[in-house]
Amino acid sequence: MKIMKFLIILLFICGCTPQQSKPQPQTIPPTPLPENGFLIIGHRGASAYAAGHTLAAYEMAVLMGADYIEIDLQMTKDGKLVALHDSVVTLHNAQQAVADVTFDEIQLLSPGKEFDKNHLSYTLPNFLELRIVDLSEILNYFGDRVNYYIEIKSPKVYPGIEEELLRQLQEHQLLNRVDPIPKVIIQSFNTKSLQEIFAMEPSIPLIKLYTFGKKAHLSKKELKELTEYASGVGVNVEAINRKFIDKMHSENLLVHPYTVNDEETMRSLMNYDVNGIFTDRPDVALRVRNEKNNTDIELYP
């Protein structure tokens, strides 16, 4: 009988004692980008005036006042992160995937030959001497004197590209800094790739790229997922509208349209309060931005 009473008391105590809840994982918000101002992002450098993704194009973008140089990354067979837009190149009179050739083979290409010599005033006279470079060479050349806007291209084709990118950025001490604007921004069309970057290094602002057929629009579900890791969106300029911009801003997401080269569109986007543009002509964007800033000063002395 005593044993029975003991068991009943024991069961009562066990059943009434509140169980400790499992600790919930902490959620880290995406790193915000500066809301004020208008970023000029040199699309593949100043690619209206020099072959894109070459050191000359990047240097020219910096001299023209670009806030960021934009770099598209592919990965070669020997693991080099190469600055190239296309995942396929023509070598030995045949098309080959970048993933199937070495960086030395990539060096056989002459980006200057394919460059559209448009006879703009800044076009380089020695364009045939330009060559394709890899990320490490770009980082060694510019160091921390410029800001980098890096796109991970075709991440499904290049396993480990995210880890290698972060390794190089860390090696050059470009992460977890205190700067007026972030030293590095990473963008991609691939959600999973951006989420992997966020999981490994949440301090980097991330931009999700979109190409819309008509008007830019995201569902509530898409927005909810986006705000869990991204700081903004990059959108084809043809699809941009004021309603979309205002919606992104209401979700604390910045908007960077691509690719904008004419002054009229630049002015319109500034009036729409977009937060920056990708452009092949940073010099034009700088002039338009300065005009807008001077006008604002005159209106609000």
C-alpha positions as CSV (number, residue, x, y, z in Angstrom):
1,M,0.0,0.0,0.0
2,K,2.8,2.4,0.8
3,I,4.5,1.5,-2.4
4,M,1.3,2.3,-4.3
5,K,0.9,5.7,-2.6
6,F,4.6,6.4,-3.5
7,L,4.0,5.6,-7.2
8,I,0.9,7.8,-7.3
9,I,2.7,10.7,-5.7
10,L,5.7,10.2,-8.1
11,L,3.4,10.1,-11.2
12,F,1.6,13.3,-10.0
13,I,4.9,15.2,-9.5
14,C,6.2,14.1,-12.9
15,G,3.0,14.9,-14.7
16,C,2.6,18.3,-13.1
17,T,6.2,19.5,-13.4
18,P,6.5,21.8,-16.4
19,Q,8.8,20.5,-19.0
20,Q,11.5,22.8,-20.3
21,S,10.8,23.9,-23.9
22,K,13.5,23.3,-26.5
23,P,15.6,26.4,-27.2
24,Q,14.5,28.1,-30.3
25,P,17.1,29.0,-32.9
26,Q,17.9,32.7,-33.1
27,T,16.8,34.4,-36.3
28,I,19.4,36.8,-37.7
29,P,17.9,39.6,-39.8
30,P,19.5,40.4,-43.2
31,T,22.2,43.2,-43.1
32,P,20.6,46.5,-44.2
33,L,21.9,48.6,-47.0
34,P,21.9,52.5,-46.7
35,E,18.5,53.7,-47.7
36,N,19.6,57.2,-48.5
37,G,21.5,58.0,-51.6
38,F,21.7,56.5,-55.1
39,L,24.3,53.8,-55.8
40,I,26.1,53.8,-59.1
41,I,27.0,50.2,-59.9
42,G,29.5,49.8,-62.8
43,H,28.0,46.9,-64.8
44,R,31.0,44.7,-65.6
45,G,32.9,47.8,-65.0
46,A,32.5,50.8,-67.4
47,S,31.6,48.2,-70.1
48,A,30.4,50.8,-72.6
49,Y,34.0,52.0,-73.0
50,A,36.1,48.9,-72.5
51,A,35.6,45.1,-72.7
52,G,33.5,44.1,-69.6
53,H,35.1,42.2,-66.7
54,T,38.6,43.4,-67.6
55,L,40.8,45.4,-65.2
56,A,40.7,48.3,-67.6
57,A,36.8,48.4,-67.5
58,Y,36.9,48.2,-63.7
59,E,39.5,50.9,-63.3
60,M,37.6,53.1,-65.7
61,A,34.4,52.6,-63.6
62,V,36.2,53.7,-60.5
63,L,37.7,56.8,-62.1
64,M,34.2,57.7,-63.4
65,G,32.8,57.7,-59.9
66,A,31.1,54.3,-59.6
67,D,30.2,53.3,-56.1
68,Y,30.6,49.6,-56.9
69,I,32.2,47.5,-59.6
70,E,30.0,44.6,-60.6
71,I,31.7,41.2,-61.1
72,D,30.0,38.1,-62.6
73,L,31.7,34.9,-61.4
74,Q,32.0,31.5,-63.1
75,M,34.3,28.7,-62.0
76,T,36.9,27.0,-64.2
77,K,37.8,23.3,-64.2
78,D,40.8,24.0,-61.9
79,G,38.7,25.9,-59.4
80,K,39.5,29.5,-60.4
81,L,36.7,32.1,-59.9
82,V,36.8,33.9,-63.3
83,A,35.1,37.2,-64.1
84,L,32.9,36.2,-67.0
85,H,29.2,36.7,-67.8
86,D,28.7,33.6,-70.0
87,S,29.0,30.0,-68.8
88,V,30.1,28.9,-72.3
89,V,33.1,30.2,-74.2
90,T,34.4,29.5,-77.7
91,L,37.8,27.8,-77.7
92,H,39.6,26.0,-80.5
93,N,36.6,26.8,-82.8
94,A,34.2,25.0,-80.5
95,Q,31.9,26.0,-77.7
96,Q,32.9,24.7,-74.3
97,A,31.5,25.2,-70.8
98,V,33.7,27.2,-68.5
99,A,33.4,24.4,-66.0
100,D,35.2,22.1,-68.5
101,V,38.3,24.3,-69.2
102,T,41.2,25.5,-67.1
103,F,42.0,29.1,-66.4
104,D,45.1,28.9,-68.6
105,E,42.8,27.9,-71.5
106,I,40.5,30.8,-70.7
107,Q,43.5,33.1,-71.1
108,L,43.6,32.2,-74.8
109,L,40.4,34.3,-75.2
110,S,40.7,38.0,-76.2
111,P,37.8,39.9,-74.8
112,G,38.8,43.0,-76.7
113,K,38.2,41.3,-80.1
114,E,34.5,40.8,-79.2
115,F,34.1,44.2,-77.7
116,D,31.8,46.5,-79.7
117,K,34.2,49.3,-80.7
118,N,31.5,52.0,-80.5
119,H,34.0,54.9,-80.9
120,L,32.8,56.6,-77.7
121,S,35.3,59.1,-76.5
122,Y,36.6,56.9,-73.7
123,T,37.2,53.7,-75.9
124,L,40.7,52.4,-75.1
125,P,43.2,52.3,-78.0
126,N,44.8,49.1,-76.7
127,F,41.6,47.1,-76.4
128,L,43.2,44.0,-78.1
129,E,45.6,43.7,-75.2
130,L,42.9,43.2,-72.6
131,R,42.5,39.8,-71.1
132,I,40.2,37.8,-68.8
133,V,41.0,37.9,-65.1
134,D,40.1,35.9,-62.1
135,L,38.7,37.2,-58.8
136,S,42.0,36.9,-56.9
137,E,43.7,39.2,-59.4
138,I,40.9,41.7,-59.1
139,L,41.1,41.7,-55.3
140,N,44.8,41.9,-55.4
141,Y,44.7,44.8,-57.8
142,F,42.0,46.9,-56.1
143,G,42.2,45.7,-52.5
144,D,39.9,47.7,-50.2
145,R,40.0,50.9,-52.3
146,V,36.8,49.9,-54.2
147,N,33.5,48.3,-53.3
148,Y,32.5,45.0,-54.9
149,Y,29.1,43.9,-56.2
150,I,29.5,40.2,-57.0
151,E,27.1,38.0,-58.8
152,I,27.3,34.2,-58.4
153,K,26.5,32.8,-61.9
154,S,25.1,29.3,-62.4
155,P,25.8,28.0,-58.9
156,K,24.3,24.7,-59.7
157,V,27.1,24.1,-62.2
158,Y,29.8,25.0,-59.7
159,P,29.6,23.1,-56.4
160,G,31.5,24.9,-53.7
161,I,31.6,28.3,-55.4
162,E,30.0,30.0,-52.4
163,E,32.7,28.7,-50.0
164,E,35.5,29.7,-52.3
165,L,34.1,33.2,-52.8
166,L,33.8,33.7,-49.0
167,R,37.3,32.3,-48.5
168,Q,38.8,34.8,-50.9
169,L,36.8,37.7,-49.5
170,Q,37.9,36.8,-45.9
171,E,41.5,36.4,-47.1
172,H,41.5,40.0,-48.4
173,Q,39.9,41.2,-45.2
174,L,36.8,42.5,-47.0
175,L,34.2,41.1,-44.5
176,N,32.8,42.3,-41.2
177,R,34.1,45.8,-41.7
178,V,32.8,49.2,-40.6
179,D,32.5,51.3,-43.8
180,P,30.2,54.1,-45.0
181,I,28.6,51.6,-47.4
182,P,29.2,47.8,-47.4
183,K,32.5,46.8,-49.0
184,V,30.9,43.7,-50.6
185,I,27.4,43.0,-51.9
186,I,26.5,39.6,-53.3
187,Q,23.7,38.9,-55.8
188,S,22.3,35.9,-57.7
189,F,19.2,34.7,-59.4
190,N,19.5,31.5,-57.4
191,T,17.7,31.6,-54.0
192,K,19.5,28.5,-52.6
193,S,22.9,30.0,-53.3
194,L,22.0,33.2,-51.5
195,Q,20.6,31.3,-48.6
196,E,23.8,29.3,-48.3
197,I,25.8,32.6,-48.3
198,F,23.5,34.0,-45.6
199,A,23.9,30.9,-43.4
200,M,27.7,31.1,-43.7
201,E,28.2,34.9,-43.5
202,P,25.0,36.8,-42.6
203,S,27.0,40.1,-42.5
204,I,27.0,40.4,-46.3
205,P,24.0,42.2,-47.8
206,L,22.4,40.0,-50.4
207,I,20.4,41.0,-53.5
208,K,18.0,38.6,-55.2
209,L,17.9,39.0,-59.0
210,Y,14.7,38.8,-61.0
211,T,13.8,39.1,-64.6
212,F,10.1,39.8,-65.1
213,G,8.3,39.4,-68.4
214,K,5.8,42.2,-67.7
215,K,5.3,44.3,-64.6
216,A,7.5,43.4,-61.6
217,H,5.5,41.7,-58.9
218,L,6.1,39.3,-56.0
219,S,3.5,37.3,-54.1
220,K,3.2,37.5,-50.3
221,K,4.8,34.1,-50.0
222,E,7.7,35.1,-52.2
223,L,8.2,38.3,-50.2
224,K,8.1,36.5,-46.8
225,E,10.9,34.1,-48.0
226,L,12.9,37.0,-49.5
227,T,12.9,39.1,-46.4
228,E,14.4,36.2,-44.4
229,Y,17.8,36.5,-46.1
230,A,17.9,39.4,-48.6
231,S,18.5,43.1,-48.3
232,G,17.1,44.1,-51.7
233,V,16.3,43.1,-55.2
234,G,17.8,43.6,-58.7
235,V,15.1,43.9,-61.4
236,N,15.2,44.4,-65.2
237,V,14.4,48.0,-65.7
238,E,11.7,47.3,-68.3
239,A,9.5,45.8,-65.6
240,I,10.0,48.5,-62.9
241,N,7.0,50.4,-61.7
242,R,6.3,52.8,-58.8
243,K,3.9,50.3,-57.0
244,F,6.6,47.6,-57.0
245,I,9.3,50.0,-55.7
246,D,7.0,51.3,-52.9
247,K,6.1,47.7,-51.9
248,M,9.8,46.7,-51.7
249,H,10.5,49.7,-49.6
250,S,7.7,48.9,-47.2
251,E,9.4,45.5,-46.7
252,N,12.7,47.2,-46.0
253,L,14.1,45.9,-49.3
254,L,16.1,48.2,-51.6
255,V,15.7,48.2,-55.4
256,H,18.5,48.2,-57.9
257,P,17.3,48.1,-61.6
258,Y,19.5,46.8,-64.4
259,T,20.9,47.8,-66.9
260,V,20.3,51.6,-67.3
261,N,22.4,53.6,-69.8
262,D,20.2,56.6,-70.9
263,E,19.9,59.8,-69.0
264,E,16.1,60.1,-69.2
265,T,15.6,56.7,-67.6
266,M,18.1,57.4,-64.9
267,R,16.3,60.6,-64.0
268,S,12.9,58.8,-63.9
269,L,14.3,56.1,-61.6
270,M,15.7,58.7,-59.3
271,N,12.3,60.4,-59.1
272,Y,10.9,56.9,-58.3
273,D,13.3,56.7,-55.4
274,V,15.1,53.6,-56.5
275,N,18.3,53.0,-54.5
276,G,20.8,52.6,-57.3
277,I,21.3,51.3,-60.8
278,F,23.5,49.0,-62.8
279,T,25.0,50.9,-65.7
280,D,27.6,50.5,-68.4
281,R,28.1,54.3,-68.3
282,P,29.0,55.3,-64.7
283,D,30.1,58.8,-65.9
284,V,26.6,59.5,-67.2
285,A,25.0,58.2,-64.0
286,L,27.3,60.4,-61.9
287,R,26.4,63.5,-63.9
288,V,22.7,62.8,-63.5
289,R,23.1,62.1,-59.8
290,N,25.0,65.3,-59.3
291,E,22.4,67.3,-61.2
292,K,19.6,65.7,-59.0
293,N,21.5,66.5,-55.8
294,N,22.1,70.1,-56.8
295,T,18.5,70.5,-57.7
296,D,17.5,69.1,-54.3
297,I,19.8,71.6,-52.6
298,E,18.3,74.5,-54.5
299,L,14.7,73.3,-53.6
300,Y,15.5,72.7,-49.9
301,P,18.2,75.2,-48.9
